[in-house]
């Protein structure tokens, strides 16, 4: 998808008809071509100076928006995702209904998505990516990235649920039953269909048991056994009550 912005730039260059420009006039088309060449040559700073000038001086309205996008893209190519995110946000604030706005929103989400790692380290990035992908699909429902965005949303939700479950297990091992219960119940409420739901139900039962609430513990033991009778934790539950 990163290649889209390059194609986007090329399309703009070839879609605009040639025109005569007086030597004293500012030619955004020519400057845009120069900026693209500088990016290809990895002279990102030089390219950004031209792109910034285009954004401020383009009176046609054709090149200022894509100059902003290309500026953001230059930061991605340079390995500065946070700076790229700032520029994509700036584009969306200024050109929210531009035809390339879905692309900018997608790239913004991807900045965070590509930083998602293991649950203990990827929680913050997953949360930000989830928010941006949800904006993409809600504000631009016909965006061409929808299928990928939906899969990415599912992955982010799994990361967030895994993190909450992991914290619940940590509290449970420390016998901090109230804290564990809060995390496990939160997973059950916020992430329906979670892949480790059987383990969550078992954690809830153990938490209630640790808090001395035998009735609630039995309720969740029963729910676990009836819903996931062949799970390993169901076998444990049968022996525990």
Residue pairs with C-beta under 8 A, 6 or more apart in sequence:
1 106
1 107
1 110
1 145
2 73
2 76
4 103
5 69
5 70
5 73
5 103
5 107
8 66
8 69
8 100
8 103
9 32
9 36
9 66
9 70
12 32
12 62
12 63
12 66
13 29
13 32
13 33
13 36
16 29
16 62
19 29
21 27
21 30
26 57
26 58
28 54
28 57
28 58
28 60
28 62
28 63
28 64
28 67
29 63
31 50
31 53
31 54
31 63
32 50
32 51
32 54
32 63
32 66
32 67
32 70
34 50
35 47
35 50
35 51
35 54
35 67
35 70
36 47
36 70
38 44
38 46
38 47
38 50
39 47
39 70
39 73
39 74
39 77
42 77
44 74
44 75
44 77
44 78
47 70
47 71
47 74
48 71
48 74
51 67
51 68
51 70
51 71
51 74
52 67
52 71
54 63
54 64
54 67
55 64
55 67
55 68
55 71
56 64
58 64
58 67
65 91
65 94
65 95
65 98
65 100
66 100
68 87
68 90
68 91
68 94
68 95
69 88
69 91
69 100
69 103
69 104
71 87
72 84
72 87
72 88
72 91
72 104
72 107
73 84
73 107
75 81
75 83
75 84
75 87
76 84
76 107
76 111
81 111
81 114
81 115
82 111
84 107
84 111
85 108
85 111
85 112
88 104
88 105
88 107
88 108
88 111
89 108
91 98
91 101
91 104
92 101
92 104
92 105
92 108
95 101
95 104
101 140
102 136
102 140
102 143
102 144
102 145
105 132
105 135
105 136
105 139
105 140
105 143
106 136
106 143
106 145
106 149
108 132
109 129
109 132
109 133
109 135
109 136
109 149
109 152
110 129
112 125
112 126
112 128
112 129
112 132
113 125
113 129
113 133
113 152
113 156
115 122
115 125
115 129
116 122
116 125
116 126
116 129
116 155
116 156
116 159
117 125
119 159
119 162
119 163
119 166
120 163
120 166
122 159
122 163
123 159
123 160
123 163
126 155
126 156
126 159
126 160
126 163
127 156
127 160
129 152
129 156
130 153
130 156
130 157
130 160
133 149
133 152
133 153
133 156
134 153
136 143
136 145
136 146
136 149
137 143
137 146
137 149
137 150
137 153
143 149
157 191
158 194
158 195
160 190
160 191
161 187
161 190
161 191
161 194
161 196
162 196
164 183
164 186
164 187
164 190
164 191
165 183
165 184
165 187
165 194
165 196
165 199
165 200
165 203
167 183
168 179
168 180
168 183
168 184
168 187
168 200
168 203
168 207
169 180
169 203
171 177
171 179
171 180
171 183
172 180
172 203
172 206
172 207
172 210
175 210
177 207
177 208
177 210
177 211
178 207
178 211
180 203
180 206
180 207
180 210
181 204
181 207
181 208
181 211
184 200
184 203
184 204
184 207
185 204
187 194
187 200
188 194
188 197
188 200
188 201
188 204
194 200
197 227
197 228
198 224
198 227
198 228
198 231
198 233
198 234
199 233
201 220
201 223
201 224
201 227
201 228
201 233
202 220
202 224
202 233
202 236
202 237
204 220
205 217
205 218
205 220
205 221
205 224
205 237
206 217
208 214
208 216
208 217
208 220
209 217
209 240
217 241
218 241
221 237
221 240
221 241
224 231
224 233
224 234
224 237
225 234
225 237
225 238
228 234
